[in-house]
Amino acid sequence: MTKRQRPIKPHTRVVVPKPRQYEPPKPTALAMSIHLALRYWHRADNLTPEQWRAVGVPA
């Protein structure tokens, strides 16, 4: 005589994943430098050597 199996209950609690808050991508240093270079490329020739050194470019 076989044992009667319990009826398989469907899951009553369905876990709904919380919608993640969308955070905009942080601007990286490389993207920022490219952005500034594109923004100020027309002014790049009137920098003094001290300003170039401050930017990080050897004069």
C-alpha positions, 0 to 999 in steps of 0.5 A, spaced: 500 500 500 502 506 497 503 512 502 498 518 499 502 524 497 501 531 500 498 535 494 503 540 492 501 547 494 503 552 489 507 558 492 503 563 495 508 568 496 511 571 490 517 575 491 516 581 487 523 585 485 523 592 487 524 596 481 531 599 482 532 606 482 536 609 476 542 612 477 545 616 471 552 614 469 557 618 473 562 622 468 569 619 469 575 623 469 577 621 461 570 623 459 570 629 463 577 631 460 575 629 453 568 634 454 573 639 456 578 638 450 572 638 445 569 644 449 575 649 449 579 646 443 578 653 440 582 656 446 587 651 446 592 656 442 592 662 447 594 658 453 600 661 457 606 655 459 604 656 466 597 654 464 599 648 460 603 646 466 597 647 470 593 642 466 599 637 466 601 638 459 609 640 458 610 646 455 
